[in-house]
Amino acid sequence: MKKLLAFIVLALALTACGGGGSTTSEESFVSGDGSTTYIKASDRKIAPAITGMTLKGVNYTYEKDRVAVVNVWASWCSPCRAEAPTLVALASQYPEVAFIGILTRDNPANAEAFERRFKIPYPTLIDDSILLGFKGSLPANAIPTTVILDKTGRVAARISGVVTVASLTELIEKVSAE
């Protein structure tokens, strides 16, 4: 009887540890609620350098001379899939705004398939260490997170969670008009 009980305990312990692979799942991230935060111009902090290798293997550097929309995403993130068509449409609607993706906690092959599927027209950087530079202002606290930079490269706003046409348009217009 003791052996049977020990076997059952061991079996339960081992099944509780199952799924310990290295693939990130949707259960291991925090999803935002779509809330927006706007920072008045006098309180803004400079964004980190947004530069590095893109999914297409090209070096990219954001020049701090225009408004930028920086979207943090991953291919396994269902809210990221939900907002992709909105980002693509607004990137087309606002060609004077730099749209930039930052891939986080994902692998390039899946991310490339995501970009092809949604026809993402803007660069996606594969170095998510860039996100550490937002720590002192509006950090990417969820996946997805979208940060809007003003024309001088300072953090002006953030949407934590899925962007909507209305929420992102409002922030682009407000920051662009400054």
C-alpha positions, -999 to +999 in steps of 0.1 A: +000+000+000+029+024+008+044+017-026+011+025-043+007+057-024+043+068-031+037+060-068+006+081-069+023+111-052+053+108-075+029+106-106+010+137-094+042+156-088+056+148-122+024+158-141+023+191-122+057+199-138+046+190-173+049+215-201+082+228-190+094+236-225+110+269-234+083+281-257+064+311-243+027+307-240-001+331-236-004+320-200+029+336-191+023+372-200+003+401-188-023+415-211-031+452-209-065+466-205-063+491-234-058+521-210-040+551-224-016+574-206-006+608-219+023+628-205+024+666-208+053+679-228+071+694-198+072+660-179+084+638-208+116+617-207+138+609-236+132+574-251+160+550-254+178+546-287+157+526-310+182+509-332+191+474-342+186+445-365+151+440-380+134+407-388+143+413-424+180+414-415+185+451-420+199+476-395+174+502-385+177+534-365+148+557-355+157+593-363+142+616-336+127+640-361+092+628-363+064+612-342+069+575-337+045+547-328+065+519-311+045+486-308+058+458-286+044+424-298+048+387-301+034+363-327+019+340-300+000+369-284-037+368-295-043+405-286-013+413-309-030+394-337-062+414-330-045+448-332-023+441-362-048+452-389-054+485-370-016+492-369-012+483-406-041+506-415-029+535-394+007+531-407-007+536-442-029+565-430+000+583-413+030+580-436+047+609-418+047+589-385+074+563-380+058+529-370+083+505-354+077+471-340+097+455-312+095+417-310+096+403-275+098+368-261+093+352-295+114+335-322+121+351-355+106+324-377+072+327-361+074+365-361+083+365-398+052+344-405+031+369-385+045+398-405+037+381-438+002+371-427-007+407-416+014+424-442+032+445-416+048+474-437+071+488-410+103+475-394+103+452-364+134+451-342+144+418-327+163+432-297+138+435-269+165+448-246+155+482-260+125+479-237+147+484-206+153+520-217+116+528-212+119+519-175+121+555-163+091+568-183+063+545-195+076+510-195+061+483-217+041+467-189+021+443-210+020+426-243+010+443-265+021+478-255+023+508-278+044+538-270+041+571-288+072+593-291+071+630-299+091+647-326+121+651-303+122+614-293+105+618-259+079+594-245+046+611-249+020+584-244+013+547-240-015+523-247-013+492-225-030+465-244-048+464-277-049+496-297-080+507-313-084+530-343-099+557-320-073+554-292-042+554-314-056+580-338-063+604-309-028+601-295-011+604-329-031+635-337-025+651-303+013+644-303+016+654-340-001+688-334+024+698-307 
